[in-house]
Amino acid sequence: MTRGQRGEDVLSRLRDMAIFYEFKPGEKLNETELAQQLGVSRTPVREALMALAYEGFLEPAGRGYVRRRLDVQEINDLYELRLGIEKNCCNLAVLRATDTQIAALQAYLDHSRSVPNEVTATELVKLDEGFHLRLAEMSGNAELVKLMQWISQRIRFIRWISMDITVRASTQEQHQELLNALKSRDAEKMLALIGGHISLRQEQILAAVTKGLAHIYL
């Protein structure tokens, strides 16, 4: 394995640990312990922690880093940002999506519907993220796709903690409505649908954060 690949693997593993709060909120991270745990030197760990701080998962604390706290206002801000990103994606997808891309997204949605409810919440979230990422790719804007990937990572824990069968059924229905509007090249309808699909009320975010904290500490 090359040094670059090793560094990417370390970053990916530590990012997953940060996303799912294997690091407790406010916990000081120890480079040496993490390096031993992953079986690597401290250098790729140090570089990964710096990257995760830049991505918003960690924050500086003295000469190291801690996991950012699970905060209601921050989650609300992230969802507002996500809505802005996805509205841009919808507007551009209406103009730029090819018939082949639209057919592929329908096939992806049909496949996701066939996945049994017994799969893990992680897999359900992955399927949901896959739909939105493919929609972003139809915008033809690589920077919007990168933002979609980043915002998905930042809110993945909240989506994971909130995912259940009822939510999944409703989500898939909304995805089909979005796709139908795209097939009709109806930007106005897509924007109305994406707003209802993504927006979370303050009490919903508070409930998700409360549930998330219980999961982290219990």
C-alpha positions as CSV (number, residue, x, y, z in Angstrom):
1,M,0.0,0.0,0.0
2,T,1.4,3.4,-0.9
3,R,1.8,6.2,1.6
4,G,-1.0,8.2,-0.1
5,Q,-3.4,5.3,0.0
6,R,-2.6,4.6,3.6
7,G,-3.3,8.3,4.4
8,E,-6.7,8.1,2.6
9,D,-7.6,4.9,4.5
10,V,-6.7,6.5,7.8
11,L,-8.7,9.6,7.0
12,S,-11.7,7.5,5.9
13,R,-11.6,5.5,9.1
14,L,-11.3,8.4,11.4
15,R,-14.0,10.3,9.5
16,D,-16.4,7.4,10.1
17,M,-15.5,7.4,13.8
18,A,-16.1,11.1,14.0
19,I,-19.4,11.0,12.0
20,F,-20.9,8.3,14.3
21,Y,-19.5,9.8,17.5
22,E,-17.1,7.0,18.4
23,F,-15.3,10.1,19.7
24,K,-17.5,11.6,22.4
25,P,-18.5,15.3,22.1
26,G,-15.7,17.3,23.7
27,E,-13.4,14.3,23.9
28,K,-9.6,15.1,23.5
29,L,-8.2,12.9,20.8
30,N,-4.8,11.2,21.4
31,E,-2.7,10.8,18.3
32,T,-0.5,8.1,19.7
33,E,-3.5,6.0,20.9
34,L,-5.2,6.4,17.5
35,A,-2.1,5.5,15.6
36,Q,-1.7,2.3,17.7
37,Q,-5.4,1.5,17.3
38,L,-5.1,1.8,13.5
39,G,-1.7,0.2,13.2
40,V,0.0,3.2,11.5
41,S,2.5,5.9,12.4
42,R,1.4,9.2,13.9
43,T,1.9,11.2,10.7
44,P,-1.2,10.1,8.8
45,V,-3.2,10.3,12.0
46,R,-2.1,13.9,12.5
47,E,-2.8,14.8,8.9
48,A,-6.2,13.2,9.1
49,L,-7.2,15.1,12.3
50,M,-6.2,18.3,10.6
51,A,-8.4,17.5,7.6
52,L,-11.3,16.6,9.9
53,A,-11.0,19.9,11.7
54,Y,-11.1,21.6,8.3
55,E,-14.2,19.6,7.4
56,G,-16.0,20.7,10.6
57,F,-16.0,17.5,12.6
58,L,-13.3,18.5,15.1
59,E,-12.1,21.7,16.7
60,P,-8.8,22.7,18.1
61,A,-8.2,22.3,21.8
62,G,-4.7,23.3,23.0
63,R,-2.2,21.4,20.9
64,G,-4.8,18.8,19.7
65,Y,-8.4,18.4,18.8
66,V,-11.7,17.4,20.3
67,R,-14.9,16.2,18.7
68,R,-17.4,19.1,18.1
69,R,-20.4,18.9,20.3
70,L,-23.8,17.9,18.9
71,D,-25.5,21.2,18.7
72,V,-29.1,22.0,17.7
73,Q,-28.3,25.4,16.1
74,E,-25.4,23.9,14.1
75,I,-27.6,21.1,12.8
76,N,-30.3,23.7,11.9
77,D,-27.7,25.7,10.0
78,L,-26.5,22.6,8.2
79,Y,-30.0,21.7,7.0
80,E,-30.6,25.3,5.8
81,L,-27.3,25.1,3.9
82,R,-28.3,21.7,2.4
83,L,-31.6,23.1,1.2
84,G,-29.8,25.9,-0.6
85,I,-27.4,23.4,-2.3
86,E,-30.1,21.0,-3.4
87,K,-32.3,23.8,-4.8
88,N,-29.4,24.8,-7.0
89,C,-28.9,21.2,-8.0
90,C,-32.6,20.9,-8.9
91,N,-32.6,24.1,-11.0
92,L,-29.6,23.0,-13.0
93,A,-30.7,19.4,-13.3
94,V,-33.9,20.5,-15.0
95,L,-31.8,22.3,-17.6
96,R,-28.9,19.8,-18.0
97,A,-30.0,16.2,-17.0
98,T,-30.0,13.8,-19.9
99,D,-32.7,11.3,-20.5
100,T,-30.1,8.5,-19.8
101,Q,-29.3,10.0,-16.4
102,I,-33.0,10.3,-15.5
103,A,-33.6,6.7,-16.5
104,A,-30.6,5.6,-14.4
105,L,-32.0,7.5,-11.4
106,Q,-35.3,5.8,-11.8
107,A,-33.5,2.4,-11.9
108,Y,-31.6,3.4,-8.7
109,L,-34.8,4.3,-7.0
110,D,-36.5,1.1,-8.1
111,H,-33.6,-0.8,-6.7
112,S,-33.6,1.0,-3.4
113,R,-37.3,0.2,-3.0
114,S,-36.5,-3.5,-3.4
115,V,-34.0,-3.5,-0.5
116,P,-35.7,-5.2,2.5
117,N,-36.6,-3.2,5.6
118,E,-34.4,-5.5,7.7
119,V,-31.2,-3.8,6.5
120,T,-29.3,-1.5,8.8
121,A,-30.1,2.2,9.3
122,T,-26.6,2.8,7.9
123,E,-27.5,1.1,4.6
124,L,-30.8,3.0,4.4
125,V,-29.0,6.3,4.9
126,K,-26.5,5.3,2.2
127,L,-29.4,4.6,-0.2
128,D,-31.0,7.9,0.6
129,E,-27.7,9.8,0.1
130,G,-27.1,8.0,-3.2
131,F,-30.3,9.4,-4.6
132,H,-29.4,13.0,-3.7
133,L,-25.8,12.6,-4.9
134,R,-27.0,11.4,-8.3
135,L,-29.4,14.3,-8.5
136,A,-26.5,16.6,-7.7
137,E,-24.4,15.0,-10.5
138,M,-27.2,15.9,-13.0
139,S,-26.5,19.6,-12.3
140,G,-23.3,19.2,-14.3
141,N,-21.5,21.3,-11.6
142,A,-18.6,19.4,-9.9
143,E,-18.4,21.9,-7.1
144,L,-22.0,21.4,-6.1
145,V,-21.4,17.7,-6.1
146,K,-18.4,18.2,-3.7
147,L,-20.6,20.3,-1.4
148,M,-23.3,17.7,-1.5
149,Q,-20.8,15.0,-0.4
150,W,-19.5,17.2,2.4
151,I,-23.0,18.2,3.7
152,S,-24.1,14.6,3.6
153,Q,-21.2,13.6,5.8
154,R,-21.8,16.4,8.3
155,I,-25.5,15.5,8.8
156,R,-25.2,11.7,8.4
157,F,-25.4,11.0,12.1
158,I,-28.7,12.9,12.5
159,R,-30.2,11.1,9.5
160,W,-28.9,7.8,10.8
161,I,-30.3,8.3,14.3
162,S,-33.7,9.4,12.8
163,M,-34.1,6.6,10.1
164,D,-36.8,4.1,10.6
165,I,-39.2,2.1,8.3
166,T,-41.9,4.8,8.4
167,V,-39.4,7.5,7.5
168,R,-38.0,5.3,4.7
169,A,-41.4,4.8,3.1
170,S,-42.2,8.5,3.1
171,T,-38.8,9.4,1.8
172,Q,-39.1,7.0,-1.2
173,E,-42.4,8.5,-2.1
174,Q,-41.0,12.0,-2.0
175,H,-38.0,10.8,-4.1
176,Q,-40.4,9.5,-6.8
177,E,-42.3,12.8,-6.8
178,L,-39.0,14.7,-7.3
179,L,-38.0,12.4,-10.1
180,N,-41.4,12.8,-11.8
181,A,-41.1,16.6,-11.6
182,L,-37.6,16.3,-13.2
183,K,-39.0,14.1,-16.0
184,S,-41.5,16.9,-16.7
185,R,-38.7,19.5,-16.5
186,D,-40.8,21.3,-13.9
187,A,-38.3,23.4,-11.9
188,E,-41.0,25.2,-9.8
189,K,-42.5,21.9,-8.7
190,M,-39.1,20.4,-7.9
191,L,-38.2,23.4,-5.7
192,A,-41.4,23.1,-3.8
193,L,-40.9,19.4,-3.3
194,I,-37.3,19.6,-2.2
195,G,-38.2,22.3,0.3
196,G,-40.7,20.0,1.9
197,H,-38.5,17.0,1.7
198,I,-35.4,18.5,3.4
199,S,-36.7,21.1,5.8
200,L,-36.8,20.1,9.5
201,R,-38.7,21.9,12.1
202,Q,-36.7,23.1,15.2
203,E,-38.5,20.6,17.4
204,Q,-37.6,17.7,15.1
205,I,-34.0,18.7,15.2
206,L,-34.1,19.0,19.0
207,A,-35.7,15.5,19.2
208,A,-33.0,14.0,16.9
209,V,-30.2,15.7,18.8
210,T,-31.6,14.5,22.1
211,K,-32.0,10.9,20.8
212,G,-28.4,11.1,19.4
213,L,-27.0,12.2,22.7
214,A,-28.7,9.3,24.4
215,H,-27.3,6.9,21.9
216,I,-23.8,8.4,22.3
217,Y,-23.7,8.2,26.1
218,L,-25.8,5.1,26.7
